[in-house]
Amino acid sequence: MATANPGNPHVRKDEMHSPADWADVLRVVTFHSDAGAHIVRDMDLPDDVAEAVANHHECWETAGTQMCLTSRIVSVADRVESLIDADASLLKTRMRGPKLVMEIAGAEIDPQIAETMAELPGDDEFWLGFHDRDLATSLMVAEYGTLLEQEDLSRVIGVISDVVDERNGRPKGSGRRIVELARRAALACDLSERRADVVMSAALLQDIGTLGIPASYLRKPDILTVEEMEAVKLHPGHARDILSEIPGFGAASWWAGSHHERVDGRGYLSMLEGEEVPVEAQVIGMSEMYEALPNDRPFRKALSSAESIEVMMGLAEKRFAPELLEQFAGMVAE
């Protein structure tokens, strides 16, 4: 059997062809660990969490107890998850897993934690947990501390939006600019301050569903194929499903999930029509389009603000309600 790459358990040694291959893998591993730690710090989470993320691909043989305990636990869990993910049969993993874990104990991972991890597969509850529909609820119940205050929640959501921008190859800060536009547009469309605040949260997370779409589709420097476009069209549904799991995000999940619907009924995912398309979802859609049009695309050049509004007004009674477009255009002109 091929041996796992210590730096990245998803890559096997028999797939490595030259020192350059190893260098590429190490660069990716280092980048994603450092990027993850940076995201954790932006969320203002504890330093030990950032340290654990930054160092979870370090090898026990070289780092040893210099790695914090959290890093060592995450490191073991990461490698075990790779074993489970690589094997189509959970039964085979259950039988072979303990031996495979102990094979890398003392070299790649902390031997004491490896020994504890190797005992877990003997517990039925460990395996049943992978199929537990209440797992998310159980984890929230186990969470210690208080709920995030509004300011903290906004910061965390903003960081998630930045991650989506980076992964999708969008200009830095696109998500945050869409939010500002969406709040102003919501007020211009006669929504209350409270409703406009909820629109902000929905707008900031409206593209979180793209995390479930291959990044190669989202960054493709050409027009997408039919199959790729069909996959991309699933992202509002992914966003709706993710946000609906967050307490208090019921309305935001609906609006985020509907931001690509059209009043002519030709949108996606649910092909809503006319007044079925929420005003809030149209506000998010208009804000996203206005942010996107001034940027170059493979099939067109960037447009000016005036040209962007002209294009959008051409979608009256097709994508957006005419009266909402008029109010949005007036807001932009101000």
SULGI-V190749 format. One record per backbone hydrogen bond with DSSP energy under -0.5 kcal/mol. NH is the residue of the N-H (numbers start at 0). CO is the residue of the C=O. E is the energy in kcal/mol with one decimal. If there is no record, write none. Layout:
nh->{NH & NH}
co->{CO & CO}
e->{E & E}
This chain:
nh->{4 & 4 & 5 & 7 & 10 & 12 & 14 & 15 & 16 & 20 & 21 & 22 & 23 & 24 & 25 & 26 & 27 & 28 & 29 & 30 & 31 & 32 & 33 & 34 & 35 & 36 & 37 & 38 & 39 & 40 & 41 & 42 & 43 & 44 & 48 & 49 & 50 & 51 & 52 & 53 & 54 & 55 & 55 & 57 & 59 & 60 & 61 & 62 & 63 & 63 & 65 & 66 & 71 & 72 & 73 & 74 & 75 & 76 & 77 & 78 & 79 & 80 & 81 & 82 & 83 & 84 & 85 & 86 & 86 & 87 & 89 & 92 & 93 & 94 & 95 & 96 & 99 & 100 & 101 & 102 & 103 & 103 & 105 & 106 & 107 & 108 & 113 & 114 & 115 & 116 & 117 & 118 & 118 & 119 & 119 & 120 & 121 & 122 & 123 & 125 & 126 & 127 & 128 & 129 & 130 & 131 & 132 & 134 & 137 & 138 & 139 & 140 & 141 & 142 & 152 & 153 & 154 & 155 & 156 & 157 & 158 & 159 & 160 & 161 & 162 & 163 & 164 & 165 & 166 & 167 & 168 & 168 & 169 & 173 & 176 & 177 & 178 & 179 & 180 & 181 & 182 & 183 & 184 & 185 & 186 & 187 & 188 & 189 & 190 & 195 & 196 & 197 & 198 & 199 & 200 & 201 & 202 & 203 & 204 & 205 & 207 & 209 & 210 & 211 & 212 & 216 & 217 & 218 & 219 & 221 & 228 & 229 & 230 & 231 & 232 & 233 & 234 & 236 & 237 & 238 & 239 & 240 & 241 & 242 & 243 & 244 & 244 & 245 & 246 & 248 & 252 & 253 & 254 & 255 & 256 & 257 & 257 & 258 & 260 & 262 & 263 & 264 & 267 & 273 & 275 & 276 & 277 & 281 & 282 & 283 & 284 & 285 & 286 & 287 & 288 & 289 & 290 & 291 & 292 & 293 & 294 & 296 & 299 & 302 & 307 & 308 & 309 & 310 & 311 & 312 & 313 & 314 & 315 & 316 & 317 & 318 & 319 & 323 & 324 & 325 & 326 & 327 & 328 & 329 & 330 & 331 & 332 & 333}
co->{7 & 10 & 3 & 4 & 7 & 2 & 11 & 12 & 14 & 17 & 17 & 18 & 19 & 20 & 21 & 22 & 23 & 24 & 25 & 26 & 27 & 28 & 29 & 30 & 31 & 32 & 33 & 34 & 35 & 36 & 37 & 38 & 40 & 39 & 45 & 45 & 46 & 47 & 48 & 49 & 50 & 51 & 52 & 54 & 107 & 106 & 58 & 58 & 58 & 59 & 62 & 63 & 67 & 68 & 69 & 70 & 71 & 72 & 73 & 74 & 75 & 76 & 77 & 78 & 79 & 80 & 81 & 82 & 83 & 85 & 87 & 88 & 89 & 90 & 91 & 92 & 95 & 96 & 97 & 98 & 99 & 100 & 108 & 103 & 103 & 103 & 109 & 110 & 111 & 112 & 113 & 114 & 115 & 115 & 116 & 116 & 118 & 119 & 121 & 122 & 122 & 123 & 124 & 126 & 127 & 128 & 130 & 131 & 133 & 134 & 135 & 136 & 137 & 138 & 148 & 149 & 150 & 151 & 152 & 153 & 154 & 155 & 156 & 157 & 158 & 159 & 160 & 161 & 162 & 163 & 164 & 165 & 164 & 170 & 172 & 173 & 174 & 175 & 176 & 177 & 178 & 179 & 180 & 181 & 182 & 183 & 184 & 186 & 185 & 191 & 192 & 193 & 194 & 195 & 196 & 197 & 198 & 199 & 200 & 202 & 204 & 206 & 207 & 208 & 209 & 213 & 213 & 214 & 216 & 219 & 224 & 225 & 226 & 227 & 228 & 230 & 231 & 233 & 233 & 234 & 235 & 236 & 237 & 238 & 239 & 240 & 241 & 242 & 244 & 245 & 248 & 249 & 250 & 251 & 252 & 253 & 254 & 255 & 257 & 318 & 317 & 261 & 259 & 262 & 272 & 273 & 275 & 277 & 278 & 279 & 280 & 281 & 282 & 283 & 284 & 285 & 286 & 287 & 288 & 289 & 291 & 299 & 296 & 292 & 303 & 304 & 305 & 306 & 307 & 308 & 309 & 311 & 312 & 319 & 314 & 314 & 314 & 320 & 320 & 321 & 322 & 323 & 324 & 325 & 326 & 327 & 328 & 329}
e->{-0.5 & -2.0 & -0.5 & -0.8 & -2.1 & -2.6 & -1.9 & -1.6 & -0.5 & -0.8 & -1.6 & -2.4 & -2.4 & -2.3 & -2.8 & -2.2 & -2.3 & -2.9 & -2.7 & -2.7 & -2.8 & -2.0 & -2.6 & -3.1 & -2.1 & -2.2 & -2.3 & -2.2 & -2.3 & -2.2 & -2.2 & -1.6 & -1.8 & -1.9 & -0.8 & -1.6 & -2.6 & -2.0 & -2.1 & -2.5 & -1.9 & -0.7 & -0.6 & -2.1 & -1.6 & -3.0 & -0.8 & -3.0 & -0.6 & -1.2 & -1.9 & -1.8 & -2.0 & -2.3 & -2.6 & -2.5 & -2.0 & -2.6 & -2.8 & -1.8 & -2.4 & -2.5 & -1.6 & -1.7 & -2.3 & -2.7 & -1.9 & -0.9 & -0.5 & -0.5 & -0.6 & -2.0 & -2.6 & -1.8 & -3.0 & -3.2 & -2.2 & -2.6 & -2.3 & -1.5 & -0.8 & -0.9 & -2.9 & -1.4 & -1.9 & -1.7 & -2.5 & -2.1 & -1.8 & -2.7 & -2.5 & -0.8 & -0.7 & -0.8 & -0.7 & -0.6 & -1.4 & -2.8 & -0.6 & -1.0 & -0.9 & -2.5 & -1.7 & -1.1 & -1.5 & -1.2 & -0.7 & -1.6 & -2.7 & -2.5 & -2.0 & -2.3 & -1.9 & -0.9 & -3.0 & -2.5 & -1.8 & -2.3 & -2.7 & -2.2 & -2.0 & -2.1 & -2.2 & -1.9 & -2.2 & -2.1 & -2.3 & -2.5 & -2.6 & -2.3 & -0.6 & -0.9 & -2.3 & -1.9 & -2.3 & -2.4 & -1.7 & -1.9 & -2.3 & -2.9 & -2.5 & -2.1 & -3.0 & -2.6 & -2.1 & -2.2 & -1.8 & -1.6 & -2.5 & -2.7 & -1.9 & -1.6 & -2.3 & -1.7 & -1.4 & -2.3 & -3.1 & -2.4 & -1.4 & -0.7 & -1.8 & -1.8 & -1.7 & -1.7 & -2.0 & -1.3 & -1.2 & -2.0 & -0.6 & -0.9 & -2.7 & -2.4 & -1.7 & -2.4 & -2.2 & -1.4 & -2.0 & -0.5 & -1.9 & -2.4 & -2.5 & -2.4 & -2.4 & -2.8 & -2.0 & -0.5 & -1.1 & -1.7 & -0.6 & -2.2 & -2.7 & -1.6 & -2.4 & -2.7 & -2.0 & -0.7 & -0.7 & -1.0 & -2.0 & -0.9 & -2.1 & -1.8 & -1.3 & -2.4 & -2.3 & -1.6 & -0.7 & -2.0 & -2.5 & -2.1 & -2.4 & -2.8 & -2.2 & -2.6 & -2.2 & -2.5 & -1.8 & -1.8 & -2.5 & -0.6 & -2.0 & -2.6 & -1.4 & -2.1 & -2.5 & -2.3 & -2.0 & -2.4 & -2.4 & -2.7 & -1.2 & -1.9 & -1.5 & -2.4 & -2.1 & -1.8 & -1.6 & -0.5 & -2.0 & -2.2 & -1.8 & -2.4 & -2.9 & -2.1 & -2.0 & -2.5 & -2.3 & -1.4}
